[in-house]
Amino acid sequence: MTTPLRISKVAVRRLLLHTQGLLARWPAEAGHSGPDQVMELIRSLGCVQIDPVSAVAGNQHLVLGARDPGYSPAYLHTLLSNHKVFEYFANAACVIPIEDYALFEPVRARMRERLAPSLQGLEGTVEHVMQRLAEEGPLPSKAFRAVERVSGYWDHPDTPKTKDTSLALNLLLDTAAIRVVARQGNERYFQITEPDLRREESTSREEQVMLNQHQALMDKYIDSYRVVDARDPRLGWLKSTAAERRAHIAARVSDGRMIPLKVEDVATPYYIRTEDEEMLLNLETARADYDPSGPVRFLPPLDNLLWRRERIVDLFDFHYKWEIYTPEVKRTYGYYAMPILHGDRLIGRMDPRLDRKTGVLTVRLLSMEETAPPLEEWITDFREGLQFFASMHGARSITVEKTIPKELKKLLKSI
């Protein structure tokens, strides 16, 4: 049995931040940014979650903007239209490098099996959609006129209100018969998935091929998460039991691909890739020399760092819940509360709204943790970070409505 590596909580969270592109001083010296640089960033993260909610910008743009000071949403649109990335289910709906398309065949196979009855129930509509895409594509959803209203899987079953063509497009997208090849805002443009992406493996090797694909997808998951625990029901991005998850991790520890950790003051066993051990030990040695100064970053609710909420509690002593589905009267921090990262610590939350017509960024609530460092250690960095965040997203002015603690509001009046 492999003896766990005893390590500090600080070193593990710095490893996580470093591999997530969040540890370096921010914003770095403005270097050149463009589609190629954003492509490399997506590759290093593994994938980036997509979400249409746009209090300031879509989640995917906030994730990339928190790591690339020169980022523009146009860069991601270019990568999508140039077929450098594709959209499919990883942690959820994500932007993924196109070279990883084959890895997600187990997910697509599961979706095809699960959604086959729904597609059969829309057979005429599906045939119509596929014919138009073959003849005219790429096309957006609005290009199709509904024959009838149906209940989409996102609707209440008693209130049919979705266009039958919209449901068909979403089912075809989920089963990968079609894919998104361009976006204009939140409007998606669909195209029939190319034959070279949909190639099928030899049936004589089907079982071994599927096993290899499962292993490759697990590799992809681990490369994206980097600090892993077997409790995660999303482990490997495939449905599995708790016993199966433990067995997957144990096998990788046994053959030397992963290392178990005993993190100080943390009960949960965590694991890292063997190739990350040297980096982790270097971060442990350099603890006393780390300089946390530099403007803060604001992380969206579905940022890669936040995918595993339990891990954030264990490593950052920070409890986070996205309150978008919490009734407004019961919200504590706000509809779009974004965790605030300063150096290697999560020190609070900001609930922003951007009015694109007036150019005003309104911070409805700025709430700092009771455990945040003394104000003088981060207030200058915070002011610079908020100004940078506002300008990056096209805001011309900033209004702060409420702060916790109250005295913080006075210090931010001149922003």
N, C-alpha and C positions, 0 to 999 in steps of 0.2 A: 504493500500500500504506500502510495506517494505521500510524503510528509508535506503538509501545506507550508508555503512560504509565509512567514510572519512579517507583516508590513504595516506601515502607518496608514491611517485613513487619508491623510493629506497627500501622500505619495500616490495612492490609488486614484484619488479624484483628479490629481494633476495629470496622471497618465490618460485618464478618460478625456479631460479637457484638451490635452495636447493632440490626441488622435482625432478629436472632433474639430480641430482647427480653432480652438477657443482659448488657448493659453497665452499666445504671444501678445505683446503690448498692442493696444488697439486705440485708434486705427493706426496701422503700420504706415510707414512712409508710403505715400501713394505711388504704387507701381502701376505698370500697365495692366489693365483688365480688359477682357473681351470674351467672346464665346469659348476660345481655347482654354483660357484660364478657368472659366466656370466649369467647363467639361472636366478638367483635372480635379476641381473641387468636388464635383459630384462623384467622380470615381473614388476619391479618398474617403468620402462619407458613405459610399455604397449605394445610397439612394436618398431622395429627399421627399418628404410627404407633401402631398397636394391637398389644399383645402380652399373652398371658394369664399369662405368668410373673409371679409376685407375691411376690418376696422381701420387699418392703415394700408396694408397690402396683403396679398395672398400669402399663406404660410410658407409656400415654397420660396417666394421672393424674400421674405423676412429671414428665413434660414440662411440663404446664400448671402444676403446683404450683411448679416451679422458676422460673416467671415471674410468677405471680400469688399473692402472699402470703395472700390470702383464699380461695384455690381450695378447692372441695369436689367430690368425684366426683359428688355429686348434681346439680351444675350441668350436667355433660356428659350425664348420663342424661336430664335435662330437655330439653336441646337435641335429643337423638336422638328422644325420644318426641314432641316438638313438631315433628318433621320440619324442623328447621333445619340438620341435618347428615345425611350418609349415610356408610356404610362401604363402601369399595371399594379397589381396588389403585391406588396412586400409587407412592410409594417402595417400599411393600409394602402390606399391609392397613392402611388409614388412615381416620381421621375427616376428612371433607372438607365444606366448606360446600355446602349443597344447591344454591345458585345455580351451582355448577360442575358439576352433574351432566352436562350436555350435552358438556362438554369431554372426558369420558372415553369417549365413544362408540368411538373407535378401539381402546381397550383392551378394551372389551366385545365389539367385533366380532371381535377376535383370539381372545378367550376362547371365544366362541360357536363359532367355526370349529374350534378345537382340541379342545373338549370335546363336540362333537356326537356322536361315536361312543360316548362313555361314557354320555351321556344315553339314546341309543337302546338301549343294553344294559340300561338300567333302566326301560324304557318303562312297564311296569305300575306300578312303585313311584312313578315321577314323576307319573303320572296320579293315583294315590291321594293323594300329598302335595298336589298342586295343588288337588284337589277339596276336601280338608279345609281348606286355607288359605282357599279361596274361601268356604266355608260357615262356618268357625269362627274364622279368623285374627284377630289375630296368635297364633301358637302357638310354643312352644319345642320343641326337638328331643325332649325327654323325653315330649312328648305323643303321639309316634308309636311304635307297637309294631312291632318288626322282624318281617318275614316270614322273613328269612334273614340270615346273616352273609356279608359280602363283603369283598374287599380294597379298602380306600380307598387313594387315591394317597399317603396318609401311612403306610400299613402295608407290611410286608414281603409280597411277592406270594404267598408260600407259607403264610402264616398269616392266613387271613380272620378278622377279628375285629370288623369295623365293621358296625353296623346298616345294612341297605340303605336305610332311610329317612334315616339320618344322611348317608350318601354322597349320596343324591338331593338333600337340602337343601343340602349344600355345593356340589354341581355347579350347582344352580339359582341359588345365591347368586353363584357365580363368573361365571355367564353373565348375571346381573342380571335373571333372570325373577322372582326374589324379592329382598327386601332386609331388613336388620335394622332394626327400628323401636323396639326397647327392649332393655334389658339389666337383669338382676338378678344382680350379681356378674359371673361369666363366662358366665352363661346368656343366650343370645341368643333374642329373639322375632322370628319371621319373618312377613312379609306379602308378598302378591303385589305386585309393582311397579306403581304406578299408571300408567294409560294416558298421562297427560300427561307423565310422565317418560320413557316408552318411545316417544314419538312418533318416527316415521320420516321421513327427508327424502325429497323427491321423487327418484325414480330417475333422472330426466332430468338432475339436477344432482349425481348421486352422486359423481363424481370430484372436482368442485370443492369440494363439501361436505366430503369426506374430507380434501382438502388443507388447507382452512381449519381443520378440527378438529385436524389434526396441528400446524399453526402455533399454534393457541390452546393446545394442550396443552404445546407447547414454551415458550410464554409463561408458563404456569402453573409449569412446572418452574423456569424462570429466576427468576421472582418468589419462589419458595420457597427456592432455593439461594443466590441473589444473587451469590456469588463462584463462577464456573463454570469448569470445564476440559473440553476436548473428549475427554479420555481416558475419562471416566465412561461405562461401558457402559449405565448407566440414563438417560443424557441424553435428556430429553424423555419419559421413562417409556414409550418405545416401542422395540422391537427395531430396531437399526440397526447398520451396519458402522462401523468406525473412520473410513473415508473419508467416509461419509455424515455422521457426527458433525462432522468437521472442516468439511465443506461447509455444514452448518447454521449453525455459529458464524461462518464466513467471510462468509456472506451477510448476517448481522446486523451484522457489523462494517462491511461494505461499504455498507449502506444507513443506517448511523449509529445503529442501535438499541443496539449494544454497543461497548465500548471495551476494547482489549487492554491488559494490564498487564505490566510487567516488574518483578517483585517482587524486592527485594534478597535475594541469597543463595538464590534459588529458581529452579531450572532450568525448571520447568513453566510454560507460558504460562497465565495466568488472565484471565478476562473479567468485566466488570461491566456492568450496564445503564447506558446513557448518563445517565439521570436520577440515578444514584447518584454521578456524578463529583464534584459539588460537595461532597457529604457526605464523600466520601473525602478530598478535599483539605483540608477543614476539620479532619478528624481528624488528618491529617498535621501541620497547623499547630499543633494543640492538644496535641501529644505531651507537651511538657514540663509542661503544666498538669494532666495527667490524674491524678486521685487514685484509686488502686486500693483504698483502704480500704473496709471493709464486710464483713459476714459472707459466708462462702463459699456457693456453691451446689453441690449434688450432682446430677450429670447421669446419667440412666439410660442403659443401653447403646445404646438405639435413639433417643436424643435427636436432634432435627433437626440440631444442630450436628455430630453425629458420623456423619451419613449417609455422608460421603465421607471415609474413613479417611486416604487419601493427602493430602487437603487439611489434615487435622489435623497430620500430620507436617510438611508444608511451612510452615504458618503458625504452629503452636504448638510445633514440635519435640517432639511428644508422640506416642508409639506406643501405639495402643490396639487390643486384641483382646478381644471378649467371649468368655470362656472357658467358657460354658455347655455347649458341645459338646466341650470338652477333657476327657479322663479326669481324675478328681480328683487323682490322684497326679502329673499333669503340669502342673497349674495353678500359675501364678506368683502371681496376684493374687486369685483366688477366683471362685466361681460367678457372682456378681452385682456384680463390681467396678464402682463408679460413679466416673467421673472427677470430680475436685474442681476447681472453677473459683474462683479468687480474683482479683478485678479482671479483668484481660485475659489471665491466664495459667492454664494447667492445671498444677497443682502436685503432684498425687498421685491416689490411688485409695482408695476405701472399699468394703469388702465387707460389706453389712449384712444382717441378718435381723430381721424384726419378728414376735414371738410375740404374736398378737392376744389370746390368752387371758390371758397374764400382764401384757401391756403393756410388755414388755422389748424394747428395741431393742439387739441385740447386733452390735457391729462386730467381725467375725471377724478382719479384717486392715485396718489403716490403713497404707498404704505411700506415703511421700512421695518425689517425684523427687529425684535427686541435684542437679538444677539448680534446685530450689525456692529461693525467697528465704530469707534468714536467718530462723530460727524466730521471733524477736521481731517480725518484720514481719507475721506472719499468725496466730500462735497464739491471740490474743484473738479475732480474727475467726472463726477455726475453731471455737472453743468456742461462740461465740454462734450460728454457723451450724448446728452439730450439734444444739444444744438446740432451735433453731427447727424444724429438719427433723424431730426426734423428736416434738415437740408437734404439728406440723402433721399427722402421720400417726397420732396417737393413742397414742404411746408415753408411758409414765409414768416410765420410768427408762432409763438407757443403761449398757451394759457394753462395755468395750473389751478384747478378748482379746489382741491382738498388734499391735505397731506396728513400723514401720521408718522411722526409727531407733528402737532400744529405749527410749532416754530419753524419748521422746515419751509413752509410756504413763504415766509418773509425773505428767506435767503435766496429764493428762486424768482422773486418779483422782477428782477432786472434781466431775465433771460429773454 
